[in-house]
């Protein structure tokens, strides 16, 4: 008779979040949770919350529901689907290597929540837990926001597993390798000859665009390392692909609000590139680990239209790592190196 091995270690893969589906109730609930966080909108709550519920949500809701509906698949948001598949794939790979480690997905905003994930780990008797916010580049409005939720939960509960947190992995070799492989595979699919290198593919009228989520300029000026780490990630990928500086560029997608955001701005850059002779683009978003509204709707739909209407000839969006094997390998490495 075989004795069942007790699992005492666990990992929680924490993404930003998404509504459960594209109906108004779900989107409203998610957006309210997201925008009430002072890491996202740093305005005194008694001023901001009435404005949020009386003006922002009513006027933005229909537009956002339409956008979420454009990316919804089988009644669920892709980031939720891919997050769950990534956790399952990572646990399976660990098991195949002889390691008994429970791996769950969670979200800072929405469900499955960090609280629910920790509750599962606690109920299963997990003694050591690793928290991996799925934000390769540290940022106060993403990584630290996940830490805030975790700290609040620990403050109101007496018993928790021993917890360790990873706060960044922007230069992790497996992360750079997975992204590099995605780019090479995309080029191979676009060419009859899969031996064409990225360097040879990116001729004068073709460029590789790295688009990252933006942060407020004030946040960057305050010392947030995010912009520097984004550049380091892009440089590492370009170096692995043996690209020259003229073959790639980096831009940022501005977020909610009228304050100044770091640049160059993705949309403005795409609008101007065709006039500069760049008619063909490969676009990748290394800061997003799973496809979501910002990649599928903003980058692959809205910004594709901006580029093509400005005179572009081809626009090839490269999907996020999602639950690809390279991403699973990265998670396995981070877990084994830190648990």
Protein Blocks (a to p, Z undefined) as FASTA:
>chain_A
ZZddddfbdcddddfbdcfblcfklmmmmmmmmmmpmklmccdfklmmmmmmmmmmmmmm
mmmmmmmmmmggghiafklmmmmmmmmmmmmmmmmnopacddddddfedcddfklmmmmm
mmnopabdcdddfbfbacfklmmmmmmmmmmmmmmpcbdcdddddfbjflgmklmmmmmm
mmmmmmmmmpmblkbcfklmmgfkbccddddddddfklmmnopaklmmmmmmmmmmmmmn
opafklgccdddddedjbdcddddfklmmmmmmmnopabdcdddfkbmbdcfklmmmmmm
mmmmmmmmnopabdcddddfklafklmmmmmmmmmmmZZ
